């Protein structure tokens, strides 16, 4: 089973406030990791694996931009 983070836990991981994350979800959904939609609830949850992958992709993209390496 996948471990899920709630909004407070995600905020701690990203070093951002929960309010900022909520605003980003409305304004710019790509600026936060993909969330899990649990049927029958409005609770915000994120899979740890998705958050880790999202962060890794940010680092990879930033390095490519800094070094001028093109996507293959």
mmCIF file of the N, C-alpha and C atoms, coordinates in Angstrom:
data_MODEL
# 
_entry.id   MODEL 
# 
loop_
_atom_site.group_PDB 
_atom_site.id 
_atom_site.type_symbol 
_atom_site.label_atom_id 
_atom_site.label_alt_id 
_atom_site.label_comp_id 
_atom_site.label_asym_id 
_atom_site.label_entity_id 
_atom_site.label_seq_id 
_atom_site.pdbx_PDB_ins_code 
_atom_site.Cartn_x 
_atom_site.Cartn_y 
_atom_site.Cartn_z 
_atom_site.occupancy 
_atom_site.B_iso_or_equiv 
_atom_site.pdbx_formal_charge 
_atom_site.auth_seq_id 
_atom_site.auth_comp_id 
_atom_site.auth_asym_id 
_atom_site.auth_atom_id 
_atom_site.pdbx_PDB_model_num 
ATOM 1   N N  . UNK A 1 1  ? 0.839   -1.170 0.000   1.00 0.00 ? 1  UNK A N  1 
ATOM 2   C CA . UNK A 1 1  ? 0.000   0.000  0.000   1.00 0.00 ? 1  UNK A CA 1 
ATOM 3   C C  . UNK A 1 1  ? 0.893   1.245  0.000   1.00 0.00 ? 1  UNK A C  1 
ATOM 4   N N  . UNK A 1 2  ? 0.405   2.310  -0.642  1.00 0.00 ? 2  UNK A N  1 
ATOM 5   C CA . UNK A 1 2  ? 1.166   3.549  -0.730  1.00 0.00 ? 2  UNK A CA 1 
ATOM 6   C C  . UNK A 1 2  ? 0.911   4.438  0.481   1.00 0.00 ? 2  UNK A C  1 
ATOM 7   N N  . UNK A 1 3  ? 1.972   5.037  0.974   1.00 0.00 ? 3  UNK A N  1 
ATOM 8   C CA . UNK A 1 3  ? 1.832   5.973  2.081   1.00 0.00 ? 3  UNK A CA 1 
ATOM 9   C C  . UNK A 1 3  ? 1.320   7.304  1.537   1.00 0.00 ? 3  UNK A C  1 
ATOM 10  N N  . UNK A 1 4  ? 0.352   7.900  2.225   1.00 0.00 ? 4  UNK A N  1 
ATOM 11  C CA . UNK A 1 4  ? -0.230  9.171  1.809   1.00 0.00 ? 4  UNK A CA 1 
ATOM 12  C C  . UNK A 1 4  ? 0.160   10.283 2.771   1.00 0.00 ? 4  UNK A C  1 
ATOM 13  N N  . UNK A 1 5  ? 0.371   11.468 2.209   1.00 0.00 ? 5  UNK A N  1 
ATOM 14  C CA . UNK A 1 5  ? 0.640   12.664 3.003   1.00 0.00 ? 5  UNK A CA 1 
ATOM 15  C C  . UNK A 1 5  ? -0.607  13.526 3.013   1.00 0.00 ? 5  UNK A C  1 
ATOM 16  N N  . UNK A 1 6  ? -0.871  14.180 4.142   1.00 0.00 ? 6  UNK A N  1 
ATOM 17  C CA . UNK A 1 6  ? -1.942  15.168 4.162   1.00 0.00 ? 6  UNK A CA 1 
ATOM 18  C C  . UNK A 1 6  ? -1.328  16.534 3.826   1.00 0.00 ? 6  UNK A C  1 
ATOM 19  N N  . UNK A 1 7  ? -2.150  17.557 3.812   1.00 0.00 ? 7  UNK A N  1 
ATOM 20  C CA . UNK A 1 7  ? -1.689  18.888 3.424   1.00 0.00 ? 7  UNK A CA 1 
ATOM 21  C C  . UNK A 1 7  ? -0.585  19.405 4.342   1.00 0.00 ? 7  UNK A C  1 
ATOM 22  N N  . UNK A 1 8  ? -0.739  19.214 5.631   1.00 0.00 ? 8  UNK A N  1 
ATOM 23  C CA . UNK A 1 8  ? 0.267   19.680 6.588   1.00 0.00 ? 8  UNK A CA 1 
ATOM 24  C C  . UNK A 1 8  ? 1.600   18.975 6.361   1.00 0.00 ? 8  UNK A C  1 
ATOM 25  N N  . UNK A 1 9  ? 1.554   17.679 6.124   1.00 0.00 ? 9  UNK A N  1 
ATOM 26  C CA . UNK A 1 9  ? 2.780   16.911 5.892   1.00 0.00 ? 9  UNK A CA 1 
ATOM 27  C C  . UNK A 1 9  ? 3.444   17.319 4.578   1.00 0.00 ? 9  UNK A C  1 
ATOM 28  N N  . UNK A 1 10 ? 2.644   17.541 3.539   1.00 0.00 ? 10 UNK A N  1 
ATOM 29  C CA . UNK A 1 10 ? 3.214   17.999 2.266   1.00 0.00 ? 10 UNK A CA 1 
ATOM 30  C C  . UNK A 1 10 ? 3.861   19.365 2.443   1.00 0.00 ? 10 UNK A C  1 
ATOM 31  N N  . UNK A 1 11 ? 3.209   20.248 3.174   1.00 0.00 ? 11 UNK A N  1 
ATOM 32  C CA . UNK A 1 11 ? 3.769   21.571 3.425   1.00 0.00 ? 11 UNK A CA 1 
ATOM 33  C C  . UNK A 1 11 ? 5.136   21.469 4.106   1.00 0.00 ? 11 UNK A C  1 
ATOM 34  N N  . UNK A 1 12 ? 5.266   20.550 5.041   1.00 0.00 ? 12 UNK A N  1 
ATOM 35  C CA . UNK A 1 12 ? 6.554   20.351 5.716   1.00 0.00 ? 12 UNK A CA 1 
ATOM 36  C C  . UNK A 1 12 ? 7.614   19.867 4.734   1.00 0.00 ? 12 UNK A C  1 
ATOM 37  N N  . UNK A 1 13 ? 7.252   18.931 3.872   1.00 0.00 ? 13 UNK A N  1 
ATOM 38  C CA . UNK A 1 13 ? 8.208   18.391 2.900   1.00 0.00 ? 13 UNK A CA 1 
ATOM 39  C C  . UNK A 1 13 ? 8.666   19.483 1.935   1.00 0.00 ? 13 UNK A C  1 
ATOM 40  N N  . UNK A 1 14 ? 7.720   20.287 1.448   1.00 0.00 ? 14 UNK A N  1 
ATOM 41  C CA . UNK A 1 14 ? 8.040   21.318 0.455   1.00 0.00 ? 14 UNK A CA 1 
ATOM 42  C C  . UNK A 1 14 ? 8.540   22.621 1.067   1.00 0.00 ? 14 UNK A C  1 
ATOM 43  N N  . UNK A 1 15 ? 8.496   22.709 2.404   1.00 0.00 ? 15 UNK A N  1 
ATOM 44  C CA . UNK A 1 15 ? 8.915   23.933 3.110   1.00 0.00 ? 15 UNK A CA 1 
ATOM 45  C C  . UNK A 1 15 ? 8.100   25.133 2.633   1.00 0.00 ? 15 UNK A C  1 
ATOM 46  N N  . UNK A 1 16 ? 6.779   24.916 2.519   1.00 0.00 ? 16 UNK A N  1 
ATOM 47  C CA . UNK A 1 16 ? 5.840   25.961 2.120   1.00 0.00 ? 16 UNK A CA 1 
ATOM 48  C C  . UNK A 1 16 ? 4.658   25.900 3.076   1.00 0.00 ? 16 UNK A C  1 
ATOM 49  N N  . UNK A 1 17 ? 3.894   26.960 3.116   1.00 0.00 ? 17 UNK A N  1 
ATOM 50  C CA . UNK A 1 17 ? 2.721   26.943 3.984   1.00 0.00 ? 17 UNK A CA 1 
ATOM 51  C C  . UNK A 1 17 ? 1.589   26.161 3.322   1.00 0.00 ? 17 UNK A C  1 
ATOM 52  N N  . UNK A 1 18 ? 0.723   25.628 4.142   1.00 0.00 ? 18 UNK A N  1 
ATOM 53  C CA . UNK A 1 18 ? -0.441  24.907 3.628   1.00 0.00 ? 18 UNK A CA 1 
ATOM 54  C C  . UNK A 1 18 ? -1.319  25.844 2.805   1.00 0.00 ? 18 UNK A C  1 
ATOM 55  N N  . UNK A 1 19 ? -1.455  27.094 3.231   1.00 0.00 ? 19 UNK A N  1 
ATOM 56  C CA . UNK A 1 19 ? -2.257  28.061 2.481   1.00 0.00 ? 19 UNK A CA 1 
ATOM 57  C C  . UNK A 1 19 ? -1.679  28.317 1.094   1.00 0.00 ? 19 UNK A C  1 
ATOM 58  N N  . UNK A 1 20 ? -0.366  28.404 0.987   1.00 0.00 ? 20 UNK A N  1 
ATOM 59  C CA . UNK A 1 20 ? 0.276   28.608 -0.309  1.00 0.00 ? 20 UNK A CA 1 
ATOM 60  C C  . UNK A 1 20 ? 0.022   27.422 -1.226  1.00 0.00 ? 20 UNK A C  1 
ATOM 61  N N  . UNK A 1 21 ? 0.102   26.226 -0.694  1.00 0.00 ? 21 UNK A N  1 
ATOM 62  C CA . UNK A 1 21 ? -0.159  25.040 -1.495  1.00 0.00 ? 21 UNK A CA 1 
ATOM 63  C C  . UNK A 1 21 ? -1.600  25.035 -1.989  1.00 0.00 ? 21 UNK A C  1 
ATOM 64  N N  . UNK A 1 22 ? -2.548  25.399 -1.131  1.00 0.00 ? 22 UNK A N  1 
ATOM 65  C CA . UNK A 1 22 ? -3.956  25.465 -1.552  1.00 0.00 ? 22 UNK A CA 1 
ATOM 66  C C  . UNK A 1 22 ? -4.137  26.487 -2.675  1.00 0.00 ? 22 UNK A C  1 
ATOM 67  N N  . UNK A 1 23 ? -3.506  27.643 -2.539  1.00 0.00 ? 23 UNK A N  1 
ATOM 68  C CA . UNK A 1 23 ? -3.602  28.668 -3.588  1.00 0.00 ? 23 UNK A CA 1 
ATOM 69  C C  . UNK A 1 23 ? -3.000  28.163 -4.886  1.00 0.00 ? 23 UNK A C  1 
ATOM 70  N N  . UNK A 1 24 ? -1.856  27.494 -4.797  1.00 0.00 ? 24 UNK A N  1 
ATOM 71  C CA . UNK A 1 24 ? -1.210  26.952 -5.995  1.00 0.00 ? 24 UNK A CA 1 
ATOM 72  C C  . UNK A 1 24 ? -2.075  25.896 -6.678  1.00 0.00 ? 24 UNK A C  1 
ATOM 73  N N  . UNK A 1 25 ? -2.788  25.116 -5.895  1.00 0.00 ? 25 UNK A N  1 
ATOM 74  C CA . UNK A 1 25 ? -3.686  24.113 -6.477  1.00 0.00 ? 25 UNK A CA 1 
ATOM 75  C C  . UNK A 1 25 ? -4.742  24.765 -7.358  1.00 0.00 ? 25 UNK A C  1 
ATOM 76  N N  . UNK A 1 26 ? -5.199  25.942 -6.962  1.00 0.00 ? 26 UNK A N  1 
ATOM 77  C CA . UNK A 1 26 ? -6.214  26.657 -7.751  1.00 0.00 ? 26 UNK A CA 1 
ATOM 78  C C  . UNK A 1 26 ? -5.593  27.413 -8.917  1.00 0.00 ? 26 UNK A C  1 
ATOM 79  N N  . UNK A 1 27 ? -4.501  28.100 -8.672  1.00 0.00 ? 27 UNK A N  1 
ATOM 80  C CA . UNK A 1 27 ? -3.900  28.980 -9.678  1.00 0.00 ? 27 UNK A CA 1 
ATOM 81  C C  . UNK A 1 27 ? -3.014  28.260 -10.681 1.00 0.00 ? 27 UNK A C  1 
ATOM 82  N N  . UNK A 1 28 ? -2.217  27.345 -10.171 1.00 0.00 ? 28 UNK A N  1 
ATOM 83  C CA . UNK A 1 28 ? -1.178  26.720 -10.992 1.00 0.00 ? 28 UNK A CA 1 
ATOM 84  C C  . UNK A 1 28 ? -0.946  25.283 -10.526 1.00 0.00 ? 28 UNK A C  1 
ATOM 85  N N  . UNK A 1 29 ? -1.860  24.379 -10.866 1.00 0.00 ? 29 UNK A N  1 
ATOM 86  C CA . UNK A 1 29 ? -1.784  23.000 -10.357 1.00 0.00 ? 29 UNK A CA 1 
ATOM 87  C C  . UNK A 1 29 ? -0.460  22.283 -10.644 1.00 0.00 ? 29 UNK A C  1 
ATOM 88  N N  . UNK A 1 30 ? 0.225   22.660 -11.722 1.00 0.00 ? 30 UNK A N  1 
ATOM 89  C CA . UNK A 1 30 ? 1.493   22.002 -12.043 1.00 0.00 ? 30 UNK A CA 1 
ATOM 90  C C  . UNK A 1 30 ? 2.610   22.407 -11.087 1.00 0.00 ? 30 UNK A C  1 
ATOM 91  N N  . UNK A 1 31 ? 2.368   23.414 -10.248 1.00 0.00 ? 31 UNK A N  1 
ATOM 92  C CA . UNK A 1 31 ? 3.401   23.857 -9.310  1.00 0.00 ? 31 UNK A CA 1 
ATOM 93  C C  . UNK A 1 31 ? 3.381   23.086 -7.991  1.00 0.00 ? 31 UNK A C  1 
ATOM 94  N N  . UNK A 1 32 ? 2.540   22.077 -7.915  1.00 0.00 ? 32 UNK A N  1 
ATOM 95  C CA . UNK A 1 32 ? 2.505   21.175 -6.759  1.00 0.00 ? 32 UNK A CA 1 
ATOM 96  C C  . UNK A 1 32 ? 2.468   19.738 -7.280  1.00 0.00 ? 32 UNK A C  1 
ATOM 97  N N  . UNK A 1 33 ? 2.890   18.789 -6.466  1.00 0.00 ? 33 UNK A N  1 
ATOM 98  C CA . UNK A 1 33 ? 2.837   17.385 -6.899  1.00 0.00 ? 33 UNK A CA 1 
ATOM 99  C C  . UNK A 1 33 ? 1.394   16.957 -7.195  1.00 0.00 ? 33 UNK A C  1 
ATOM 100 N N  . UNK A 1 34 ? 1.237   15.944 -8.052  1.00 0.00 ? 34 UNK A N  1 
ATOM 101 C CA . UNK A 1 34 ? -0.117  15.457 -8.338  1.00 0.00 ? 34 UNK A CA 1 
ATOM 102 C C  . UNK A 1 34 ? -0.751  14.870 -7.086  1.00 0.00 ? 34 UNK A C  1 
ATOM 103 N N  . UNK A 1 35 ? -2.019  15.182 -6.890  1.00 0.00 ? 35 UNK A N  1 
ATOM 104 C CA . UNK A 1 35 ? -2.692  14.717 -5.679  1.00 0.00 ? 35 UNK A CA 1 
ATOM 105 C C  . UNK A 1 35 ? -3.551  13.498 -5.967  1.00 0.00 ? 35 UNK A C  1 
ATOM 106 N N  . UNK A 1 36 ? -3.934  12.832 -4.920  1.00 0.00 ? 36 UNK A N  1 
ATOM 107 C CA . UNK A 1 36 ? -4.804  11.656 -4.989  1.00 0.00 ? 36 UNK A CA 1 
ATOM 108 C C  . UNK A 1 36 ? -6.221  12.121 -4.678  1.00 0.00 ? 36 UNK A C  1 
ATOM 109 N N  . UNK A 1 37 ? -7.148  11.769 -5.544  1.00 0.00 ? 37 UNK A N  1 
ATOM 110 C CA . UNK A 1 37 ? -8.552  12.093 -5.299  1.00 0.00 ? 37 UNK A CA 1 
ATOM 111 C C  . UNK A 1 37 ? -9.230  10.855 -4.736  1.00 0.00 ? 37 UNK A C  1 
ATOM 112 N N  . UNK A 1 38 ? -9.632  10.940 -3.491  1.00 0.00 ? 38 UNK A N  1 
ATOM 113 C CA . UNK A 1 38 ? -10.277 9.814  -2.816  1.00 0.00 ? 38 UNK A CA 1 
ATOM 114 C C  . UNK A 1 38 ? -11.790 10.009 -2.936  1.00 0.00 ? 38 UNK A C  1 
ATOM 115 N N  . UNK A 1 39 ? -12.476 9.092  -3.606  1.00 0.00 ? 39 UNK A N  1 
ATOM 116 C CA . UNK A 1 39 ? -13.922 9.231  -3.785  1.00 0.00 ? 39 UNK A CA 1 
ATOM 117 C C  . UNK A 1 39 ? -14.644 9.393  -2.448  1.00 0.00 ? 39 UNK A C  1 
ATOM 118 N N  . UNK A 1 40 ? -15.620 10.286 -2.438  1.00 0.00 ? 40 UNK A N  1 
ATOM 119 C CA . UNK A 1 40 ? -16.435 10.476 -1.251  1.00 0.00 ? 40 UNK A CA 1 
ATOM 120 C C  . UNK A 1 40 ? -15.830 11.381 -0.203  1.00 0.00 ? 40 UNK A C  1 
ATOM 121 N N  . UNK A 1 41 ? -14.698 12.007 -0.502  1.00 0.00 ? 41 UNK A N  1 
ATOM 122 C CA . UNK A 1 41 ? -14.058 12.890 0.469   1.00 0.00 ? 41 UNK A CA 1 
ATOM 123 C C  . UNK A 1 41 ? -13.453 14.090 -0.242  1.00 0.00 ? 41 UNK A C  1 
ATOM 124 N N  . UNK A 1 42 ? -13.334 15.183 0.481   1.00 0.00 ? 42 UNK A N  1 
ATOM 125 C CA . UNK A 1 42 ? -12.681 16.376 -0.070  1.00 0.00 ? 42 UNK A CA 1 
ATOM 126 C C  . UNK A 1 42 ? -11.270 16.527 0.482   1.00 0.00 ? 42 UNK A C  1 
ATOM 127 N N  . UNK A 1 43 ? -10.826 15.537 1.232   1.00 0.00 ? 43 UNK A N  1 
ATOM 128 C CA . UNK A 1 43 ? -9.495  15.588 1.839   1.00 0.00 ? 43 UNK A CA 1 
ATOM 129 C C  . UNK A 1 43 ? -8.416  15.617 0.764   1.00 0.00 ? 43 UNK A C  1 
ATOM 130 N N  . UNK A 1 44 ? -7.407  16.431 0.992   1.00 0.00 ? 44 UNK A N  1 
ATOM 131 C CA . UNK A 1 44 ? -6.271  16.509 0.079   1.00 0.00 ? 44 UNK A CA 1 
ATOM 132 C C  . UNK A 1 44 ? -5.213  15.515 0.531   1.00 0.00 ? 44 UNK A C  1 
ATOM 133 N N  . UNK A 1 45 ? -4.778  14.659 -0.385  1.00 0.00 ? 45 UNK A N  1 
ATOM 134 C CA . UNK A 1 45 ? -3.763  13.649 -0.073  1.00 0.00 ? 45 UNK A CA 1 
ATOM 135 C C  . UNK A 1 45 ? -2.800  13.528 -1.246  1.00 0.00 ? 45 UNK A C  1 
ATOM 136 N N  . UNK A 1 46 ? -1.555  13.178 -0.914  1.00 0.00 ? 46 UNK A N  1 
ATOM 137 C CA . UNK A 1 46 ? -0.517  12.969 -1.919  1.00 0.00 ? 46 UNK A CA 1 
ATOM 138 C C  . UNK A 1 46 ? 0.231   11.691 -1.593  1.00 0.00 ? 46 UNK A C  1 
ATOM 139 N N  . UNK A 1 47 ? 0.527   10.902 -2.632  1.00 0.00 ? 47 UNK A N  1 
ATOM 140 C CA . UNK A 1 47 ? 1.338   9.701  -2.431  1.00 0.00 ? 47 UNK A CA 1 
ATOM 141 C C  . UNK A 1 47 ? 2.795   10.129 -2.285  1.00 0.00 ? 47 UNK A C  1 
ATOM 142 N N  . UNK A 1 48 ? 3.478   9.562  -1.317  1.00 0.00 ? 48 UNK A N  1 
ATOM 143 C CA . UNK A 1 48 ? 4.892   9.883  -1.083  1.00 0.00 ? 48 UNK A CA 1 
ATOM 144 C C  . UNK A 1 48 ? 5.702   9.652  -2.357  1.00 0.00 ? 48 UNK A C  1 
ATOM 145 N N  . UNK A 1 49 ? 5.455   8.545  -3.040  1.00 0.00 ? 49 UNK A N  1 
ATOM 146 C CA . UNK A 1 49 ? 6.198   8.221  -4.268  1.00 0.00 ? 49 UNK A CA 1 
ATOM 147 C C  . UNK A 1 49 ? 5.993   9.294  -5.343  1.00 0.00 ? 49 UNK A C  1 
ATOM 148 N N  . UNK A 1 50 ? 4.761   9.814  -5.462  1.00 0.00 ? 50 UNK A N  1 
ATOM 149 C CA . UNK A 1 50 ? 4.495   10.867 -6.449  1.00 0.00 ? 50 UNK A CA 1 
ATOM 150 C C  . UNK A 1 50 ? 5.220   12.159 -6.093  1.00 0.00 ? 50 UNK A C  1 
ATOM 151 N N  . UNK A 1 51 ? 5.252   12.485 -4.816  1.00 0.00 ? 51 UNK A N  1 
ATOM 152 C CA . UNK A 1 51 ? 5.946   13.695 -4.362  1.00 0.00 ? 51 UNK A CA 1 
ATOM 153 C C  . UNK A 1 51 ? 7.448   13.561 -4.632  1.00 0.00 ? 51 UNK A C  1 
ATOM 154 N N  . UNK A 1 52 ? 8.011   12.416 -4.318  1.00 0.00 ? 52 UNK A N  1 
ATOM 155 C CA . UNK A 1 52 ? 9.446   12.195 -4.556  1.00 0.00 ? 52 UNK A CA 1 
ATOM 156 C C  . UNK A 1 52 ? 9.771   12.276 -6.045  1.00 0.00 ? 52 UNK A C  1 
ATOM 157 N N  . UNK A 1 53 ? 8.935   11.687 -6.881  1.00 0.00 ? 53 UNK A N  1 
ATOM 158 C CA . UNK A 1 53 ? 9.159   11.725 -8.333  1.00 0.00 ? 53 UNK A CA 1 
ATOM 159 C C  . UNK A 1 53 ? 9.035   13.156 -8.858  1.00 0.00 ? 53 UNK A C  1 
ATOM 160 N N  . UNK A 1 54 ? 8.044   13.899 -8.377  1.00 0.00 ? 54 UNK A N  1 
ATOM 161 C CA . UNK A 1 54 ? 7.833   15.274 -8.792  1.00 0.00 ? 54 UNK A CA 1 
ATOM 162 C C  . UNK A 1 54 ? 9.060   16.124 -8.449  1.00 0.00 ? 54 UNK A C  1 
ATOM 163 N N  . UNK A 1 55 ? 9.587   15.947 -7.240  1.00 0.00 ? 55 UNK A N  1 
ATOM 164 C CA . UNK A 1 55 ? 10.781  16.692 -6.825  1.00 0.00 ? 55 UNK A CA 1 
ATOM 165 C C  . UNK A 1 55 ? 11.977  16.298 -7.681  1.00 0.00 ? 55 UNK A C  1 
ATOM 166 N N  . UNK A 1 56 ? 12.153  15.019 -7.928  1.00 0.00 ? 56 UNK A N  1 
ATOM 167 C CA . UNK A 1 56 ? 13.273  14.552 -8.755  1.00 0.00 ? 56 UNK A CA 1 
ATOM 168 C C  . UNK A 1 56 ? 13.195  15.143 -10.154 1.00 0.00 ? 56 UNK A C  1 
ATOM 169 N N  . UNK A 1 57 ? 11.996  15.223 -10.707 1.00 0.00 ? 57 UNK A N  1 
ATOM 170 C CA . UNK A 1 57 ? 11.836  15.809 -12.041 1.00 0.00 ? 57 UNK A CA 1 
ATOM 171 C C  . UNK A 1 57 ? 12.145  17.292 -12.043 1.00 0.00 ? 57 UNK A C  1 
ATOM 172 N N  . UNK A 1 58 ? 11.824  17.992 -10.971 1.00 0.00 ? 58 UNK A N  1 
ATOM 173 C CA . UNK A 1 58 ? 12.171  19.411 -10.873 1.00 0.00 ? 58 UNK A CA 1 
ATOM 174 C C  . UNK A 1 58 ? 13.674  19.597 -10.892 1.00 0.00 ? 58 UNK A C  1 
ATOM 175 N N  . UNK A 1 59 ? 14.367  18.771 -10.137 1.00 0.00 ? 59 UNK A N  1 
ATOM 176 C CA . UNK A 1 59 ? 15.824  18.862 -10.075 1.00 0.00 ? 59 UNK A CA 1 
ATOM 177 C C  . UNK A 1 59 ? 16.414  18.555 -11.443 1.00 0.00 ? 59 UNK A C  1 
ATOM 178 N N  . UNK A 1 60 ? 15.928  17.519 -12.093 1.00 0.00 ? 60 UNK A N  1 
ATOM 179 C CA . UNK A 1 60 ? 16.428  17.137 -13.408 1.00 0.00 ? 60 UNK A CA 1 
ATOM 180 C C  . UNK A 1 60 ? 16.197  18.253 -14.414 1.00 0.00 ? 60 UNK A C  1 
ATOM 181 N N  . UNK A 1 61 ? 15.016  18.838 -14.417 1.00 0.00 ? 61 UNK A N  1 
ATOM 182 C CA . UNK A 1 61 ? 14.685  19.912 -15.347 1.00 0.00 ? 61 UNK A CA 1 
ATOM 183 C C  . UNK A 1 61 ? 15.573  21.128 -15.098 1.00 0.00 ? 61 UNK A C  1 
ATOM 184 N N  . UNK A 1 62 ? 15.772  21.472 -13.836 1.00 0.00 ? 62 UNK A N  1 
ATOM 185 C CA . UNK A 1 62 ? 16.602  22.625 -13.505 1.00 0.00 ? 62 UNK A CA 1 
ATOM 186 C C  . UNK A 1 62 ? 18.043  22.409 -13.942 1.00 0.00 ? 62 UNK A C  1 
ATOM 187 N N  . UNK A 1 63 ? 18.575  21.232 -13.725 1.00 0.00 ? 63 UNK A N  1 
ATOM 188 C CA . UNK A 1 63 ? 19.949  20.932 -14.128 1.00 0.00 ? 63 UNK A CA 1 
ATOM 189 C C  . UNK A 1 63 ? 20.082  21.027 -15.637 1.00 0.00 ? 63 UNK A C  1 
ATOM 190 N N  . UNK A 1 64 ? 19.110  20.485 -16.370 1.00 0.00 ? 64 UNK A N  1 
ATOM 191 C CA . UNK A 1 64 ? 19.147  20.549 -17.836 1.00 0.00 ? 64 UNK A CA 1 
ATOM 192 C C  . UNK A 1 64 ? 19.114  21.993 -18.319 1.00 0.00 ? 64 UNK A C  1 
ATOM 193 N N  . UNK A 1 65 ? 18.280  22.805 -17.693 1.00 0.00 ? 65 UNK A N  1 
ATOM 194 C CA . UNK A 1 65 ? 18.194  24.206 -18.086 1.00 0.00 ? 65 UNK A CA 1 
ATOM 195 C C  . UNK A 1 65 ? 19.499  24.946 -17.798 1.00 0.00 ? 65 UNK A C  1 
ATOM 196 N N  . UNK A 1 66 ? 20.108  24.650 -16.660 1.00 0.00 ? 66 UNK A N  1 
ATOM 197 C CA . UNK A 1 66 ? 21.341  25.325 -16.275 1.00 0.00 ? 66 UNK A CA 1 
ATOM 198 C C  . UNK A 1 66 ? 22.509  24.916 -17.159 1.00 0.00 ? 66 UNK A C  1 
ATOM 199 N N  . UNK A 1 67 ? 22.527  23.660 -17.581 1.00 0.00 ? 67 UNK A N  1 
ATOM 200 C CA . UNK A 1 67 ? 23.654  23.163 -18.366 1.00 0.00 ? 67 UNK A CA 1 
ATOM 201 C C  . UNK A 1 67 ? 23.415  23.250 -19.861 1.00 0.00 ? 67 UNK A C  1 
ATOM 202 N N  . UNK A 1 68 ? 22.184  23.576 -20.245 1.00 0.00 ? 68 UNK A N  1 
ATOM 203 C CA . UNK A 1 68 ? 21.875  23.665 -21.663 1.00 0.00 ? 68 UNK A CA 1 
ATOM 204 C C  . UNK A 1 68 ? 21.714  22.317 -22.340 1.00 0.00 ? 68 UNK A C  1 
ATOM 205 N N  . UNK A 1 69 ? 21.543  21.269 -21.565 1.00 0.00 ? 69 UNK A N  1 
ATOM 206 C CA . UNK A 1 69 ? 21.374  19.931 -22.125 1.00 0.00 ? 69 UNK A CA 1 
ATOM 207 C C  . UNK A 1 69 ? 19.937  19.807 -22.619 1.00 0.00 ? 69 UNK A C  1 
ATOM 208 N N  . UNK A 1 70 ? 19.770  19.390 -23.877 1.00 0.00 ? 70 UNK A N  1 
ATOM 209 C CA . UNK A 1 70 ? 18.435  19.247 -24.458 1.00 0.00 ? 70 UNK A CA 1 
ATOM 210 C C  . UNK A 1 70 ? 17.840  17.899 -24.097 1.00 0.00 ? 70 UNK A C  1 
ATOM 211 N N  . UNK A 1 71 ? 16.506  17.849 -24.065 1.00 0.00 ? 71 UNK A N  1 
ATOM 212 C CA . UNK A 1 71 ? 15.829  16.569 -23.854 1.00 0.00 ? 71 UNK A CA 1 
ATOM 213 C C  . UNK A 1 71 ? 16.077  15.655 -25.033 1.00 0.00 ? 71 UNK A C  1 
ATOM 214 N N  . UNK A 1 72 ? 16.187  14.391 -24.727 1.00 0.00 ? 72 UNK A N  1 
ATOM 215 C CA . UNK A 1 72 ? 16.416  13.411 -25.798 1.00 0.00 ? 72 UNK A CA 1 
ATOM 216 C C  . UNK A 1 72 ? 15.119  12.878 -26.298 1.00 0.00 ? 72 UNK A C  1 
# 
